[in-house]
């Protein structure tokens, strides 16, 4: 982490379907819009009130981008952790800027629903810029089955099936 880097976590919903950026053979990048609508309880009115939605562009790179494209859908409740950065560009001679959340991690918000997790096999090729081999955009990532996870010495928590109810 660099000095004065803004790290944050935003809870919200997928405002757009994740889209692929870049060319085949280049580092995988995806982008989507994340909306976050704060709400508060107005005791005088006896009802929940919503504040205006804040919109951010989220960008993910490498394996996170590939997995985001495979797992996330418009409308999904998510949480995104990463670095808040300003992207600057010039269009028609005018300077423009936009806040972008460069994701370190993305996950479904399990306070709002359930999800199933599929682990990528540890022997699967990594997705790096300039990596030889097949294009990660066109080749699905290999995932491990519960049997593979058990054989690899995974912890009991990792072996638990997504269908197993959680006591609590």
DSSP file (Angstrom, degrees, kcal/mol; ACC not computed):
  #  RESIDUE AA STRUCTURE BP1 BP2  ACC     N-H-->O    O-->H-N    N-H-->O    O-->H-N    TCO  KAPPA ALPHA  PHI   PSI    X-CA   Y-CA   Z-CA
    1    1 A X              0   0    0      0, 0.0     2,-0.2     0, 0.0     3,-0.1   0.000 360.0 360.0 360.0 140.0    0.0    0.0    0.0
    2    2 A X    >   -     0   0    0      1,-0.1     3,-1.4     2,-0.0     2,-0.1  -0.480 360.0 -81.9 -91.6 166.0    1.3    3.4   -0.8
    3    3 A X  T 3  S+     0   0    0      1,-0.3    -1,-0.1    -2,-0.2     3,-0.1  -0.395 112.6   8.2 -65.2 139.4    1.3    6.5    1.4
    4    4 A X  T 3  S+     0   0    0      1,-0.2     2,-0.3    -2,-0.1    -1,-0.3   0.675  87.0 154.6  62.8  21.3   -2.0    8.4    1.5
    5    5 A X    <   -     0   0    0     -3,-1.4     2,-0.8     1,-0.1    -1,-0.2  -0.639  43.2-130.4 -78.2 135.4   -3.8    5.7   -0.4
    6    6 A X  E     -A   84   0A   0     78,-0.5    78,-2.7    -2,-0.3     2,-0.4  -0.788  26.5-174.3 -92.0 109.0   -7.6    5.7    0.3
    7    7 A X  E     +A   83   0A   0     -2,-0.8     2,-0.3    76,-0.2    76,-0.2  -0.865  15.5 158.0-100.8 135.6   -8.7    2.2    1.1
    8    8 A X  E     -A   82   0A   0     74,-2.5    74,-2.3    -2,-0.4     2,-0.4  -0.972  35.6-137.1-151.4 163.2  -12.4    1.7    1.6
    9    9 A X  E     -A   81   0A   0     -2,-0.3     2,-0.5    72,-0.2    72,-0.2  -0.998  20.2-165.3-125.0 130.4  -15.3   -0.8    1.5
   10   10 A X  E     -A   80   0A   0     70,-2.7    70,-2.4    -2,-0.4     2,-0.4  -0.964   6.6-156.2-119.6 129.8  -18.6    0.1   -0.1
   11   11 A X  E     +A   79   0A   0     -2,-0.5     2,-0.3    68,-0.2    68,-0.2  -0.871  44.7 102.9 -99.1 135.4  -21.8   -1.9    0.4
   12   12 A X  E     -A   78   0A   0     66,-2.6    66,-2.3    -2,-0.4     2,-0.3  -0.864  61.7 -72.1-175.1-150.2  -24.3   -1.5   -2.4
   13   13 A X  E     -AB  77  35A   0     22,-2.5    22,-2.5    64,-0.3     2,-0.7  -0.952  43.9 -97.0-136.3 154.2  -25.8   -3.1   -5.5
   14   14 A X  E     - B   0  34A   0     62,-2.4    61,-3.1    -2,-0.3    20,-0.2  -0.594  33.8-175.7 -71.8 112.5  -24.7   -3.9   -9.0
   15   15 A X        +     0   0    0     18,-2.8     2,-0.3    -2,-0.7    19,-0.2   0.726  69.9  19.6 -82.9 -22.8  -26.0   -1.0  -11.1
   16   16 A X  S    S-     0   0    0     17,-1.0     2,-0.3    -3,-0.1    59,-0.1  -0.930  90.1 -94.9-138.3 162.6  -24.8   -2.5  -14.4
   17   17 A X        -     0   0    0     -2,-0.3    56,-0.1    57,-0.1    14,-0.1  -0.610  56.0 -99.5 -71.1 137.3  -23.7   -5.9  -15.7
   18   18 A X        -     0   0    0     54,-0.3     2,-0.4    -2,-0.3    14,-0.2  -0.354  43.6-154.7 -59.4 139.5  -19.9   -6.2  -15.4
   19   19 A X  E     -C   31   0A   0     12,-2.8    12,-2.1    -3,-0.0     2,-0.3  -0.922  13.5-117.2-120.9 147.1  -18.3   -5.5  -18.8
   20   20 A X  E     -C   30   0A   0     -2,-0.4     2,-0.3    10,-0.2    10,-0.2  -0.604  28.4-165.4 -80.1 135.4  -15.0   -6.7  -20.1
   21   21 A X  E     +C   29   0A   0      8,-3.0     8,-0.8    -2,-0.3     2,-0.1  -0.874  46.3  25.6-116.0 153.9  -12.4   -4.1  -21.0
   22   22 A X  S    S-     0   0    0     -2,-0.3     2,-0.3     6,-0.1     6,-0.1  -0.268  86.2 -62.2  92.3-177.4   -9.3   -4.5  -23.0
   23   23 A X    >   -     0   0    0      4,-0.1     3,-2.1     1,-0.1    -2,-0.1  -0.741  56.2 -86.7-109.4 153.7   -8.2   -6.9  -25.8
   24   24 A X  T 3  S+     0   0    0     -2,-0.3     3,-0.1     1,-0.3    -1,-0.1  -0.329 116.8  29.0 -55.4 139.1   -7.8  -10.7  -25.8
   25   25 A X  T 3  S+     0   0    0      1,-0.4   105,-0.6    -3,-0.0    -1,-0.3   0.201 102.5 101.1  91.9 -15.3   -4.3  -11.6  -24.6
   26   26 A X  S <  S-     0   0    0     -3,-2.1    -1,-0.4     1,-0.2     2,-0.1  -0.431  92.7 -66.3 -92.8 172.7   -4.0   -8.5  -22.4
   27   27 A X        -     0   0    0     -2,-0.1    -1,-0.2     1,-0.1     2,-0.1  -0.392  62.2-108.9 -57.5 128.0   -4.5   -8.3  -18.7
   28   28 A X        +     0   0    0     -2,-0.1    34,-2.4    -3,-0.1     2,-0.3  -0.418  45.8 174.2 -63.2 132.2   -8.1   -9.1  -17.9
   29   29 A X  E     -CD  21  61A   0     -8,-0.8    -8,-3.0    32,-0.2     2,-0.3  -0.998   8.3-177.3-137.8 137.5  -10.0   -6.0  -16.7
   30   30 A X  E     -CD  20  60A   0     30,-2.3    30,-2.4    -2,-0.3     2,-0.3  -0.952   4.8-164.0-132.9 160.1  -13.7   -5.6  -16.0
   31   31 A X  E     +CD  19  59A   0    -12,-2.1   -12,-2.8    -2,-0.3     2,-0.3  -0.984  12.0 163.5-140.8 147.6  -15.8   -2.6  -15.0
   32   32 A X  E     - D   0  58A   0     26,-1.9    26,-3.2    -2,-0.3     2,-0.4  -0.976  36.8-106.7-155.7 164.7  -19.2   -2.0  -13.5
   33   33 A X  E     - D   0  57A   0     -2,-0.3   -18,-2.8    24,-0.2   -17,-1.0  -0.817  28.5-158.1 -97.4 135.7  -21.3    0.7  -11.8
   34   34 A X  E     -BD  14  56A   0     22,-3.0    22,-2.2    -2,-0.4     2,-0.4  -0.959   3.9-160.7-115.7 125.3  -21.9    0.3   -8.0
   35   35 A X  E     -BD  13  55A   0    -22,-2.5   -22,-2.5    -2,-0.5     2,-0.4  -0.889   5.3-171.3-107.6 137.8  -24.8    2.1   -6.4
   36   36 A X  E     - D   0  54A   0     18,-2.2    18,-2.7    -2,-0.4     2,-0.6  -0.978   0.5-173.1-130.2 119.2  -25.0    2.7   -2.7
   37   37 A X  E     - D   0  53A   0     -2,-0.4    16,-0.2    16,-0.2    15,-0.1  -0.891  13.5-150.4-116.6 101.4  -28.3    4.1   -1.2
   38   38 A X  E     -     0   0A   0     -2,-0.6    13,-3.1    14,-0.5     2,-0.3  -0.368  15.2-168.8 -67.9 148.6  -28.1    5.0    2.5
   39   39 A X  E     - D   0  50A   0     11,-0.2     2,-0.3    -2,-0.0    11,-0.2  -0.965   6.8-173.0-135.4 153.8  -31.3    4.7    4.5
   40   40 A X  E     - D   0  49A   0      9,-2.5     9,-3.1    -2,-0.3     2,-0.6  -0.971  29.5-109.7-143.4 157.5  -32.2    5.8    8.0
   41   41 A X  E     - D   0  48A   0     -2,-0.3     2,-1.0     7,-0.2     7,-0.2  -0.806  22.1-153.4 -93.1 121.3  -35.2    5.4   10.2
   42   42 A X  E  >> - D   0  47A   0      5,-2.8     4,-1.8    -2,-0.6     5,-1.5  -0.820   8.3-170.0 -94.0 100.3  -37.3    8.5   10.7
   43   43 A X  T  45S+     0   0    0     -2,-1.0    -1,-0.2     1,-0.2     5,-0.0   0.858  83.4  56.7 -62.1 -36.9  -38.9    8.0   14.1
   44   44 A X  T  45S+     0   0    0      1,-0.2    -1,-0.2    -3,-0.1    -2,-0.0   0.897 117.1  34.3 -62.5 -40.1  -41.3   10.9   13.7
   45   45 A X  T  45S-     0   0    0     -3,-0.3    -1,-0.2     2,-0.2    -2,-0.2   0.635 103.0-133.0 -88.2 -15.2  -42.7    9.5   10.5
   46   46 A X  T  <5S+     0   0    0     -4,-1.8     2,-0.3     1,-0.2    -3,-0.2   0.828  70.8  96.7  67.1  31.9  -42.4    5.9   11.7
   47   47 A X  E   <S-D   42   0A   0     -5,-1.5    -5,-2.8    -7,-0.0     2,-0.3  -0.976  79.0-100.7-149.0 159.5  -40.8    4.9    8.4
   48   48 A X  E     -D   41   0A   0     -2,-0.3     2,-0.4    -7,-0.2    -7,-0.2  -0.642  36.1-159.5 -79.1 138.8  -37.5    4.2    6.7
   49   49 A X  E     -D   40   0A   0     -9,-3.1    -9,-2.5    -2,-0.3     2,-0.4  -0.939   6.2-140.8-119.6 143.1  -36.3    7.0    4.4
   50   50 A X  E     -D   39   0A   0     -2,-0.4   -11,-0.2   -11,-0.2     2,-0.2  -0.834   7.1-147.7-105.0 142.1  -33.7    6.7    1.6
   51   51 A X  E     -     0   0A   0    -13,-3.1   -11,-0.0    -2,-0.4     0, 0.0  -0.510  45.9 -68.9 -93.2 170.8  -31.0    9.2    0.8
   52   52 A X  E     -     0   0A   0     -2,-0.2   -14,-0.5     1,-0.1     2,-0.3  -0.270  56.6-105.1 -61.4 148.4  -29.8    9.8   -2.8
   53   53 A X  E     -D   37   0A   0    -16,-0.2     2,-0.5    -3,-0.1   -16,-0.2  -0.564  26.4-145.1 -75.5 134.0  -27.9    7.0   -4.4
   54   54 A X  E     -D   36   0A   0    -18,-2.7   -18,-2.2    -2,-0.3     2,-0.4  -0.881  16.1-153.8 -98.0 131.0  -24.1    7.4   -4.7
   55   55 A X  E     +D   35   0A   0     -2,-0.5     2,-0.3   -20,-0.2   -20,-0.2  -0.892  15.6 176.1-111.4 135.4  -22.6    5.9   -7.9
   56   56 A X  E     -D   34   0A   0    -22,-2.2   -22,-3.0    -2,-0.4     2,-0.5  -0.971  28.8-127.0-130.6 148.4  -19.1    4.7   -8.3
   57   57 A X  E     -De  33 100A   0     42,-1.0    44,-2.9    -2,-0.3     2,-0.4  -0.835  27.4-157.5 -89.0 133.3  -17.3    3.0  -11.2
   58   58 A X  E     -De  32 101A   0    -26,-3.2   -26,-1.9    -2,-0.5     2,-0.4  -0.931   7.3-168.5-112.2 135.5  -15.5   -0.2  -10.0
   59   59 A X  E     -De  31 102A   0     42,-2.1    44,-2.7    -2,-0.4     2,-0.3  -0.983   2.6-172.8-123.2 138.4  -12.6   -1.7  -11.9
   60   60 A X  E     -D   30   0A   0    -30,-2.4   -30,-2.3    -2,-0.4     2,-0.3  -0.942   7.8-154.7-127.4 150.5  -11.2   -5.2  -11.2
   61   61 A X  E >>  -D   29   0A   0     42,-0.4     3,-1.0    -2,-0.3     4,-0.7  -0.851  47.4 -14.8-126.5 158.8   -8.1   -6.8  -12.8
   62   62 A X  H >> S-     0   0    0    -34,-2.4     4,-1.9    -2,-0.3     3,-0.6  -0.171 125.9  -3.0  55.6-134.3   -6.7  -10.2  -13.5
   63   63 A X  H 3> S+     0   0    0     64,-0.4     4,-2.7     1,-0.3    -1,-0.3   0.858 133.7  57.6 -60.0 -37.7   -8.4  -13.2  -11.8
   64   64 A X  H <> S+     0   0    0     -3,-1.0     4,-2.3     1,-0.2    -1,-0.3   0.888 106.9  49.7 -60.3 -38.7  -10.8  -10.9   -9.8
   65   65 A X  H <X S+     0   0    0     -4,-0.7     4,-2.3    -3,-0.6    -2,-0.2   0.930 111.3  47.7 -64.9 -46.2  -12.0   -9.5  -13.2
   66   66 A X  H  X S+     0   0    0     -4,-1.9     4,-1.5     1,-0.2    -2,-0.2   0.924 115.3  45.2 -61.7 -45.2  -12.5  -13.0  -14.7
   67   67 A X  H  X S+     0   0    0     -4,-2.7     4,-1.9     2,-0.2     5,-0.3   0.875 110.4  54.0 -68.7 -36.7  -14.4  -14.2  -11.6
   68   68 A X  H  X S+     0   0    0     -4,-2.3     4,-2.5    -5,-0.2   -50,-0.2   0.919 108.0  50.2 -62.4 -43.4  -16.5  -11.0  -11.4
   69   69 A X  H  < S+     0   0    0     -4,-2.3    -1,-0.2     1,-0.2    -2,-0.2   0.857 114.6  45.0 -62.6 -34.3  -17.6  -11.4  -14.9
   70   70 A X  H  < S+     0   0    0     -4,-1.5    -1,-0.2    -5,-0.2    -2,-0.2   0.783 125.6  27.4 -79.5 -27.3  -18.6  -15.0  -14.2
   71   71 A X  H  < S+     0   0    0     -4,-1.9     2,-0.3    -5,-0.1    -2,-0.2   0.720  99.5  79.9-112.4 -25.7  -20.4  -14.4  -10.9
   72   72 A X     <  -     0   0    0     -4,-2.5     2,-0.3    -5,-0.3   -54,-0.3  -0.650  49.4-177.5 -98.5 145.3  -21.9  -10.9  -10.7
   73   73 A X    >   -     0   0    0     -2,-0.3     3,-2.5   -56,-0.1   -59,-0.3  -0.976  40.1 -83.4-138.4 149.7  -25.1   -9.7  -12.2
   74   74 A X  T 3  S+     0   0    0     -2,-0.3   -59,-0.2     1,-0.3   -57,-0.1  -0.246 116.6  24.0 -50.5 131.2  -26.9   -6.4  -12.4
   75   75 A X  T 3  S+     0   0    0    -61,-3.1    -1,-0.3     1,-0.3   -60,-0.1   0.176  86.7 137.4  96.2 -16.7  -29.0   -5.9   -9.2
   76   76 A X    <   -     0   0    0     -3,-2.5   -62,-2.4   -63,-0.1     2,-0.5  -0.363  58.4-121.0 -63.0 138.2  -26.9   -8.2   -7.0
   77   77 A X  E     +A   13   0A   0    -64,-0.2    32,-2.2    32,-0.1     2,-0.3  -0.717  48.0 166.7 -77.9 128.0  -26.1   -6.9   -3.5
   78   78 A X  E     -AF  12 108A   0    -66,-2.3   -66,-2.6    -2,-0.5     2,-0.4  -0.881  35.2-142.8-137.6 165.8  -22.3   -6.7   -3.2
   79   79 A X  E     -AF  11 107A   0     28,-2.6    28,-2.2    -2,-0.3     2,-0.4  -0.998  19.3-166.5-129.8 136.6  -19.5   -5.3   -1.1
   80   80 A X  E     -AF  10 106A   0    -70,-2.4   -70,-2.7    -2,-0.4     2,-0.4  -0.985   3.8-167.6-127.9 127.9  -16.3   -4.1   -2.7
   81   81 A X  E     +AF   9 105A   0     24,-2.5    23,-3.5    -2,-0.4    24,-1.9  -0.922  36.5  95.4-112.2 140.7  -13.1   -3.3   -1.0
   82   82 A X  E     -AF   8 103A   0    -74,-2.3   -74,-2.5    -2,-0.4     2,-0.5  -0.979  68.1 -45.4 174.2-160.8  -10.3   -1.4   -2.7
   83   83 A X  E     -AF   7 102A   0     19,-2.2    19,-2.9    -2,-0.3     2,-0.6  -0.855  40.6-137.3-104.5 130.9   -8.5    1.8   -3.4
   84   84 A X  E     +AF   6 101A   0    -78,-2.7   -78,-0.5    -2,-0.5     2,-0.3  -0.787  36.2 169.1 -87.3 120.2  -10.4    5.0   -4.3
   85   85 A X  E     - F   0 100A   0     15,-3.0    15,-3.0    -2,-0.6     2,-0.5  -0.870  33.7-122.8-130.3 161.2   -8.6    6.8   -7.2
   86   86 A X  E     - F   0  99A   0     -2,-0.3     2,-0.5    13,-0.2    13,-0.2  -0.930  19.7-156.7-105.6 124.6   -9.2    9.6   -9.6
   87   87 A X  E     - F   0  98A   0     11,-2.9    11,-1.9    -2,-0.5     2,-0.4  -0.867  13.7-166.3 -97.2 134.4   -9.0    8.9  -13.3
   88   88 A X  E     + F   0  97A   0     -2,-0.5     2,-0.3     9,-0.2     9,-0.2  -0.946  15.2 156.1-123.5 143.1   -8.3   11.9  -15.4
   89   89 A X  E     - F   0  96A   0      7,-2.0     7,-3.1    -2,-0.4     2,-0.4  -0.964  33.6-122.9-154.6 167.0   -8.7   12.4  -19.2
   90   90 A X  E     + F   0  95A   0     -2,-0.3     2,-0.4     5,-0.2     5,-0.2  -0.970  24.4 178.5-119.4 132.8   -9.1   15.1  -21.8
   91   91 A X  E >  S- F   0  94A   0      3,-2.5     3,-2.0    -2,-0.4    -2,-0.0  -0.992  73.8  -9.4-135.6 126.2  -12.0   15.0  -24.3
   92   92 A X  T 3  S-     0   0    0     -2,-0.4    -1,-0.1     1,-0.3     3,-0.1   0.856 129.0 -57.7  54.7  37.3  -12.6   17.8  -26.9
   93   93 A X  T 3  S+     0   0    0      1,-0.2     2,-0.4     0, 0.0    -1,-0.3   0.455 114.9 116.3  77.4   0.1   -9.8   19.8  -25.1
   94   94 A X  E <   - F   0  91A   0     -3,-2.0    -3,-2.5     0, 0.0     2,-0.2  -0.865  65.1-126.1-105.2 133.6  -11.7   19.8  -21.8
   95   95 A X  E     - F   0  90A   0     -2,-0.4     2,-0.3    -5,-0.2    -5,-0.2  -0.548  31.0-177.4 -76.0 141.6  -10.3   18.0  -18.7
   96   96 A X  E     - F   0  89A   0     -7,-3.1    -7,-2.0    -2,-0.2     2,-0.3  -0.936   6.6-173.6-133.1 156.5  -12.5   15.5  -17.0
   97   97 A X  E     - F   0  88A   0     -2,-0.3     2,-0.3    -9,-0.2    -9,-0.2  -0.985   2.7-174.7-148.5 158.7  -12.1   13.3  -13.9
   98   98 A X  E     - F   0  87A   0    -11,-1.9   -11,-2.9    -2,-0.3     2,-0.4  -0.989  28.3-116.2-152.7 143.0  -14.0   10.5  -12.2
   99   99 A X  E     - F   0  86A   0     -2,-0.3   -42,-1.0   -13,-0.2     2,-0.4  -0.686  34.8-173.6 -81.0 135.3  -13.7    8.6   -9.0
  100  100 A X  E     -eF  57  85A   0    -15,-3.0   -15,-3.0    -2,-0.4     2,-0.8  -0.993  21.5-142.2-131.3 136.6  -13.0    4.9   -9.5
  101  101 A X  E     -eF  58  84A   0    -44,-2.9   -42,-2.1    -2,-0.4     2,-0.8  -0.884  15.4-154.1 -97.9 108.3  -12.9    2.2   -6.9
  102  102 A X  E     -eF  59  83A   0    -19,-2.9   -19,-2.2    -2,-0.8   -42,-0.2  -0.757  25.6-130.0 -85.6 110.3  -10.1   -0.2   -7.9
  103  103 A X  E     + F   0  82A   0    -44,-2.7   -42,-0.4    -2,-0.8   -21,-0.3  -0.361  38.1 172.2 -74.3 133.8  -11.2   -3.5   -6.3
  104  104 A X  E    S+     0   0A   0    -23,-3.5     2,-0.3     1,-0.4   -22,-0.2   0.647  82.1   6.6 -97.0 -30.1   -9.0   -5.7   -4.2
  105  105 A X  E     - F   0  81A   0    -24,-1.9   -24,-2.5     2,-0.0    -1,-0.4  -0.991  61.0-171.0-154.9 145.0  -11.9   -7.9   -3.3
  106  106 A X  E     + F   0  80A   0     -2,-0.3     2,-0.3   -26,-0.2   -26,-0.2  -0.998  15.4 162.9-137.2 138.0  -15.6   -8.3   -4.3
  107  107 A X  E     - F   0  79A   0    -28,-2.2   -28,-2.6    -2,-0.4     2,-0.2  -0.995  41.5 -98.3-151.6 156.5  -18.2  -10.4   -2.7
  108  108 A X  E     - F   0  78A   0     -2,-0.3     2,-1.0   -30,-0.2   -30,-0.3  -0.502  44.5-112.0 -69.3 145.0  -22.0  -10.9   -2.5
  109  109 A X    >   -     0   0    0    -32,-2.2     3,-2.0   -97,-0.2     4,-0.3  -0.706  28.9-166.1 -81.8 102.1  -23.5   -9.3    0.6
  110  110 A X  T 3  S+     0   0    0     -2,-1.0     3,-0.2     1,-0.3    -1,-0.2   0.528  80.9  73.5 -73.7  -5.4  -24.6  -12.4    2.5
  111  111 A X  T 3  S+     0   0    0      1,-0.2    -1,-0.3     3,-0.0     3,-0.1   0.635 105.6  39.9 -74.0 -13.7  -26.8  -10.2    4.8
  112  112 A X  S <  S-     0   0    0     -3,-2.0     2,-0.3     1,-0.2    -2,-0.2   0.385 129.2 -23.6-116.2   0.6  -29.1   -9.9    1.8
  113  113 A X        -     0   0    0     -4,-0.3     2,-0.3    -3,-0.2    -1,-0.2  -0.983  67.2 -82.0 173.3-177.8  -29.0  -13.4    0.3
  114  114 A X        -     0   0    0     -2,-0.3     2,-0.3    -3,-0.1    -5,-0.1  -0.735  34.1-176.4-111.3 160.1  -27.2  -16.7   -0.1
  115  115 A X        -     0   0    0     -2,-0.3     2,-0.4    47,-0.1    -2,-0.0  -0.953  20.5-131.6-147.9 162.1  -24.4  -17.7   -2.4
  116  116 A X        -     0   0    0     -2,-0.3     2,-0.4     2,-0.0    45,-0.0  -0.960  21.1-145.3-118.4 141.5  -22.4  -20.8   -3.4
  117  117 A X        -     0   0    0     -2,-0.4     2,-0.5     2,-0.0    45,-0.1  -0.896   9.2-166.7-111.6 134.5  -18.6  -20.7   -3.6
  118  118 A X        -     0   0    0     -2,-0.4     2,-0.2    27,-0.0    27,-0.1  -0.976  17.8-141.0-120.0 117.2  -16.5  -22.6   -6.1
  119  119 A X        -     0   0    0     -2,-0.5    25,-3.4    25,-0.4     2,-0.3  -0.533  15.8-123.7 -78.3 140.4  -12.7  -22.7   -5.3
  120  120 A X  B     -G  143   0B   0     23,-0.3    23,-0.2    -2,-0.2    -1,-0.1  -0.656  37.9-100.3 -79.3 136.7  -10.3  -22.4   -8.2
  121  121 A X    >   -     0   0    0     21,-1.1     3,-1.7    -2,-0.3    21,-0.1  -0.309  23.8-131.0 -59.1 138.5   -7.9  -25.4   -8.3
  122  122 A X  T 3  S+     0   0    0      1,-0.3    -1,-0.2    -3,-0.0    -2,-0.0   0.761 107.1  55.7 -64.4 -23.3   -4.6  -24.5   -6.9
  123  123 A X  T 3  S+     0   0    0      2,-0.1    -1,-0.3     3,-0.0     3,-0.1   0.486  81.0 117.3 -87.1  -2.9   -2.8  -25.9   -9.9
  124  124 A X  S <  S-     0   0    0     -3,-1.7    17,-0.0     1,-0.1    -4,-0.0  -0.342  78.4 -96.6 -66.4 146.0   -4.8  -23.8  -12.4
  125  125 A X        -     0   0    0      1,-0.1    -1,-0.1    -2,-0.0     2,-0.1  -0.341  40.5-117.6 -62.9 140.1   -2.7  -21.4  -14.4
  126  126 A X        -     0   0    0     -3,-0.1     2,-0.8     1,-0.1    -1,-0.1  -0.402  19.1-123.6 -75.6 158.1   -2.5  -17.9  -13.0
  127  127 A X        +     0   0    0     -2,-0.1   -64,-0.4     9,-0.0     2,-0.3  -0.873  48.6 151.6-106.7 102.5   -3.8  -15.0  -15.0
  128  128 A X    >   -     0   0    0     -2,-0.8     3,-2.1   -66,-0.1     2,-0.1  -0.911  53.3 -85.5-130.4 156.5   -1.1  -12.5  -15.4
  129  129 A X  T 3  S+     0   0    0     -2,-0.3  -103,-0.1     1,-0.3     3,-0.1  -0.394 115.7   9.8 -60.2 130.0   -0.2   -9.9  -18.0
  130  130 A X  T 3  S+     0   0    0   -105,-0.6    -1,-0.3     1,-0.2     2,-0.1   0.577  89.1 158.0  77.4   9.1    1.8  -11.5  -20.8
  131  131 A X    <   -     0   0    0     -3,-2.1    -1,-0.2  -106,-0.1     2,-0.1  -0.414  39.7-124.5 -67.3 140.3    1.2  -15.0  -19.5
  132  132 A X        +     0   0    0     -3,-0.1     2,-0.2    -2,-0.1    -4,-0.1  -0.402  68.9  49.7 -77.5 161.9    1.6  -17.7  -22.1
  133  133 A X  S    S-     0   0    0     -2,-0.1     3,-0.1     2,-0.0     0, 0.0  -0.639  95.2  -8.5 108.8-165.9   -1.3  -20.1  -22.9
  134  134 A X  S    S-     0   0    0     -2,-0.2     2,-0.4     1,-0.1     5,-0.1  -0.252  75.5 -96.6 -72.1 156.1   -4.9  -19.7  -23.6
  135  135 A X    >>  -     0   0    0      1,-0.1     3,-1.4     2,-0.0     4,-1.3  -0.575  26.1-143.4 -72.0 123.2   -6.8  -16.4  -23.2
  136  136 A X  T 34 S+     0   0    0     -2,-0.4    -1,-0.1     1,-0.3     5,-0.1   0.711  97.7  63.3 -64.1 -18.7   -8.5  -16.2  -19.8
  137  137 A X  T 34 S+     0   0    0      1,-0.2    -1,-0.3     3,-0.1     3,-0.0   0.795 113.9  31.4 -74.2 -26.5  -11.4  -14.4  -21.3
  138  138 A X  T <4 S+     0   0    0     -3,-1.4     2,-0.6     1,-0.1    -2,-0.2   0.539 109.8  71.6-108.8  -8.6  -12.3  -17.4  -23.5
  139  139 A X  S  < S-     0   0    0     -4,-1.3    -1,-0.1    -5,-0.1     3,-0.1  -0.937  80.9-130.2-111.1 116.7  -11.1  -20.2  -21.3
  140  140 A X        -     0   0    0     -2,-0.6     2,-0.2     1,-0.1    -3,-0.1  -0.335  28.6-109.5 -63.3 144.8  -13.3  -20.9  -18.2
  141  141 A X        -     0   0    0     -5,-0.1     2,-0.3     1,-0.1    -1,-0.1  -0.504  32.7-114.8 -71.2 141.6  -11.4  -21.2  -15.0
  142  142 A X        -     0   0    0     -2,-0.2   -21,-1.1   -21,-0.1     2,-0.3  -0.579  33.1-161.7 -75.7 138.4  -11.2  -24.7  -13.5
  143  143 A X  B     -G  120   0B   0     -2,-0.3     2,-0.3   -23,-0.2   -23,-0.3  -0.891  14.9-118.5-120.8 154.7  -13.0  -25.1  -10.2
  144  144 A X        -     0   0    0    -25,-3.4   -25,-0.4    -2,-0.3     2,-0.1  -0.653  18.8-134.7 -94.2 147.9  -12.6  -27.8   -7.7
  145  145 A X     >  -     0   0    0     -2,-0.3     4,-2.3   -27,-0.1     3,-0.2  -0.471  34.7-100.8 -86.9 166.9  -15.3  -30.1   -6.6
  146  146 A X  H  > S+     0   0    0      1,-0.2     4,-2.2     2,-0.2     5,-0.2   0.846 125.8  55.7 -57.2 -31.8  -15.9  -30.9   -2.9
  147  147 A X  H  > S+     0   0    0      2,-0.2     4,-2.3     1,-0.2    -1,-0.2   0.911 107.2  48.1 -66.8 -40.6  -14.0  -34.2   -3.4
  148  148 A X  H  > S+     0   0    0      1,-0.2     4,-1.6     2,-0.2    -2,-0.2   0.909 111.2  50.5 -65.1 -41.8  -11.0  -32.3   -4.8
  149  149 A X  H  <>S+     0   0    0     -4,-2.3     5,-2.0     1,-0.2    -1,-0.2   0.897 111.4  48.7 -63.2 -40.1  -11.1  -29.9   -1.8
  150  150 A X  H ><5S+     0   0    0     -4,-2.2     3,-1.2     1,-0.2    -1,-0.2   0.899 110.9  50.2 -66.6 -40.1  -11.2  -32.8    0.6
  151  151 A X  H 3<5S+     0   0    0     -4,-2.3    -1,-0.2     1,-0.2    -2,-0.2   0.789 104.5  58.9 -69.1 -26.2   -8.4  -34.6   -1.1
  152  152 A X  T 3<5S-     0   0    0     -4,-1.6    -1,-0.2    -5,-0.2    -2,-0.2   0.436 118.5-106.9 -86.2   3.4   -6.2  -31.4   -1.0
  153  153 A X  T < 5 +     0   0    0     -3,-1.2    -3,-0.2    -4,-0.2    -2,-0.1   0.792  56.3 172.6  82.4  27.1   -6.4  -31.2    2.8
  154  154 A X      < -     0   0    0     -5,-2.0    -1,-0.1     1,-0.1     5,-0.0  -0.252  37.6 -94.6 -66.9 158.9   -8.8  -28.2    3.0
  155  155 A X     >  -     0   0    0      1,-0.1     4,-1.3     3,-0.0     3,-0.3  -0.207  34.8-105.4 -69.4 165.3  -10.1  -27.2    6.3
  156  156 A X  H  > S+     0   0    0      1,-0.2     4,-1.0     2,-0.2     3,-0.2   0.858 120.9  56.8 -60.6 -36.5  -13.5  -28.4    7.6
  157  157 A X  H  4 S+     0   0    0      1,-0.2     3,-0.4     2,-0.2    -1,-0.2   0.879 106.2  49.6 -64.0 -37.4  -15.0  -25.0    6.9
  158  158 A X  H  4 S+     0   0    0     -3,-0.3    -1,-0.2     1,-0.2    -2,-0.2   0.784 108.4  54.0 -71.9 -26.0  -14.0  -25.2    3.2
  159  159 A X  H  < S+     0   0    0     -4,-1.3    -1,-0.2    -3,-0.2    -2,-0.2   0.666  81.4 111.6 -81.5 -16.7  -15.4  -28.7    2.9
  160  160 A X  S  < S-     0   0    0     -4,-1.0     2,-0.1    -3,-0.4    -3,-0.0  -0.362  72.4-121.0 -62.9 130.9  -18.9  -27.6    4.2
  161  161 A X    >   -     0   0    0      1,-0.1     3,-1.1    -2,-0.1    -1,-0.1  -0.366  11.8-124.6 -72.0 150.8  -21.4  -27.8    1.4
  162  162 A X  T 3  S+     0   0    0      1,-0.2    -1,-0.1   -45,-0.1   -47,-0.1   0.750 111.5  57.2 -66.5 -22.8  -23.3  -24.6    0.4
  163  163 A X  T 3  S+     0   0    0      2,-0.1     2,-0.4   -47,-0.0    -1,-0.2   0.620  79.9 106.5 -84.3 -12.1  -26.5  -26.5    1.0
  164  164 A X  S <  S-     0   0    0     -3,-1.1     2,-0.0     1,-0.1    -4,-0.0  -0.526  75.5-122.7 -71.4 123.6  -25.7  -27.4    4.6
  165  165 A X        -     0   0    0     -2,-0.4     2,-0.5     1,-0.1    -1,-0.1  -0.350  20.2-128.5 -65.9 147.7  -27.8  -25.2    7.0
  166  166 A X        -     0   0    0     -2,-0.0     2,-0.2     2,-0.0    -1,-0.1  -0.860  17.3-137.2 -99.4 125.1  -25.8  -23.1    9.5
  167  167 A X              0   0    0     -2,-0.5     0, 0.0     1,-0.2     0, 0.0  -0.492 360.0 360.0 -75.8 147.1  -26.8  -23.4   13.1
  168  168 A X              0   0    0     -2,-0.2    -1,-0.2     0, 0.0    -2,-0.0   0.402 360.0 360.0 159.2 360.0  -27.0  -20.2   15.0
